[in-house]
């Protein structure tokens, strides 16, 4: 028998992940406390702020917490997830607008779902493939997130507000619809 | 090429027996091709053929190090993957390394994992950065690294395959594949192929590894990530300061500026390095000259939409009040590392645009734990 050709990936030895949990949904966002997780990418903060403002104005939610990730490439640290989980009912995270931060925004959304909070991650539509790949890696294939057209970083303040308004229905659906 | 060099490759076309002049059975090309296709089918390749790795081959790599095969030598937290000594050996074998190169691969990988960008999102980045590996010390000649002309390659097995091994580790062990978790917009020429062996013999200064904290004469590897390389061809002036101005202009171009500060190394050719040293400049003095002179005026930056600063990030600010101000961009000598490489045949140097910043550390190459065992004869393997 010839020698087998060795696998260079090491993935055969990795234990299979269990299906990612999904948090129970609210019927609506009236009275919900909203946490914003900003990843420092250009225009992410005003974008999420406007989404929060519209959720308050149109759906009766209240933004109670806004946090900024120190490292946009990595998933949010455990203590940050815990702090936001303790203080919020739902989470908005983004804007996934680069190779590593789009993937990590999706990873954060999945982490909040596992912690019991409905979460909506927002990514630029240029990074769908890498966002989906991260969902697969996190054991959550088909994980749904909201997208906004690329590019985001060059938008003016008015354009950012318009984009936030455009993505609002998808964000609300992600946070309230129980069926995946 | 001598007759001896052609052993195993019949150049006359007359001998079709499959045996070379020593009488040994030539390898089976059809089996080799099938094995190469097997690797392509599993998506392990960077696009070029891989050397299919068998356990006997990988054992020869592992025999060169005292480190345990299951020792984790790098982790990428966000994708839940790591690289062990064993996986590094499999990928180095597939890259075409010889077993005795493996301690250099391990040192190069360790040096790279000192880089904040390499531990973070660098491999996934839209900028598609390339590792630049610099080898110093006697190991360069012991393993046959190219230390002179064509420093950036290609053409030399140790230089080419050590760099390629890093790329395969990122692809296979970390699982960062193009168009999926790797999101390079354009990438850059030379990704996974830049492994310089410093031309210490023709450098007027201490080896680069000394800047990374290693003693003179040590075999050591340094590494960082690059966004590109840009040549500075200046071979007609006898004035070293004119050469420095030319290098400073390349370092200072606005296209590469995204933050307040930047980092750009200089790979000086021996001629430029000797000219600067001949004018009495130590490496440190060259770095200080560049720190002082590299930068742009506020007007230049404003024309390119990069004059404003929000935190450390540049943005287009209509404010013209700082038009006359000169902004320096290199904060410290560590942000302008200097290596000497290439042939002594023309005054052509390279500015290497660093992604993030160099860690400033060189990693010693561990001595061979044992001479790698000889390859197993194919007849024994297949019987």
Interface residues (C-beta under 8 A of the other chain):
Chain A: X2 X3 X4 X5 X6 X7 X8 X9 X10 X11 X42 X71 X72 X73 X74 X75 X98 X99 X100 X101 X102 X103 X104 X107 X127 X129 X130 X133 X134 X137
Chain B: X31 X35 X38 X39 X42 X44 X52 X53 X54 X55 X56 X58 X77 X78 X79 X80 X81 X82 X83 X84 X86 X87 X90 X91 X93 X94 X120 X121 X122 X124 X125 X126 X168 X172 X173 X175 X179 X180 X181 X182 X183 X184 X313 X315 X381 X382
